[in-house]
Amino acid sequence: MCVILPFARQRFTPSDMAAWNAILADRRRRGLWQKVDRATSRDRDWIMVWLPGLKEPSLRLERDSKGVYGLSYYDGQGWFQFRQGATIIDCLSQIEPEAQLKAAARRAD
């Protein structure tokens, strides 16, 4: 007998990470993103992106405890969310064409 543990709502899923990694690989290859870091807390999961030459992260992708995704931009004074949705595709489609993201997510499933 096995026990199935539910996946935490505030964590990015393997499909989420496949979609994210498809974008990350392209952006790094082209030199558009300098550094990427991930942090997890009890309430949310974040991926922070540093643009070349900047000391502070400029983009933040997060998933909160309700399972809602948000994409925010840091302007030097504060974070401003410009995209929110029920799936990671809802947020990342602002960055990349939706067809590429859906294909990457399907490969992870």
Salt bridges, closest charged atoms under 4 A:
ASP16 OD2 - ARG63 NH1 3.67
ASP26 OD1 - ARG29 NH2 2.61
ASP26 OD2 - ARG30 NH1 3.35
ASP45 OD2 - ARG11 NE 3.56
ASP45 OD2 - ARG38 NH2 2.57
GLU62 OE1 - ARG44 NH1 2.26
GLU62 OE2 - ARG60 NE 3.23
GLU96 OE2 - ARG27 NH2 2.51
GLU98 OE2 - LYS102 NZ 2.83
